[in-house]
């Protein structure tokens, strides 16, 4: 279970400070899919960075399974079982997909295992295992490979920032199945994709002009129809 108590995050913006998140009080269950949606600029990606330890709250505390992890950095959170897939994945010139997935899993992976990782995100292993993770890959391909790396690493908490980016409709159902298969862990997904929201157990609605709202999918989905975010939901 992840609990945020009074969490806020602000940055210096020229002469004035800018508050991105303010007094967030939510509890994210240990099992199931929690989708995070809301207006652009509402702090969704910032929330993921705070959970991973990439950024530190300017106020409040973050707890994981009852332990205060506010001051714990990225490396230690990774050892605790936190895994993140970014909205804009990094490129690694000179590193093949096979090497990247093996590094993520912590062991040399055979072709069968690599195929499982890649097929779960709609890629064929034989077409990608020997390719470098560099500029020859499209943004969509890179996004899928990063997601496959997160799956290879495993863990107890998956933080996925708009994982649907670059995923075509043919492989989208496979992606939903991948998330569903991870339901025994905490899967936290930033998304505007209606199908992912409908697959979530809980939804957090983050808007910059109001307090966050969290609840079960059946409770929050009707609220989205009356919210500014509704116009950006992707089917």
HUDADA-V34312 format. One line per field, one symbol per residue. phi: phi as a letter, one per 40 degrees, with the letter a starting at -180 (. if undefined). burial: b if it has 9 or more other ideal C-beta (glycine too) atoms within 8 Angstrom, else e. A space follows every 10 residues. Layout:
# HUDADA-V34312
phi=???
burial=???
This chain:
# HUDADA-V34312
phi=.bbbbgcbab bcbgcbcbcc bafcbabbcc bhbbcbbicc gchcccdccc ccgcbbdcag bbbbfgbcbd ccccdccccc hcbbbccbcc bbcgbccdcc cccccgaccc cccccccccc bgbcdccbdc cccbccccdc cccccccccc cccghbbbbb cfccdgcccc cccccdcccc ccccbcbbbc abcdccdccc cbbbbbbcba ccbbacdccc dccccbbdcd cbcbc
burial=bbbbbbbbbe eeeeeeeeeb bebbebebbe ebbbbbbbbe ebbbbbbbbb bbbeeebeeb bbbbeeeebb eeeeebbbeb ebbbbeeebe bbeebbbbeb bbebbeeebe eebbbebbbb bbbebeebbe bbbbeebeeb bbbbbbbbbb bbbebebbbb bbbbbbbeee bbebbbbbbb ebbebbbbbb bebebbbebb bbbbbbbbee ebbbeebeeb bebbeebebb eebee
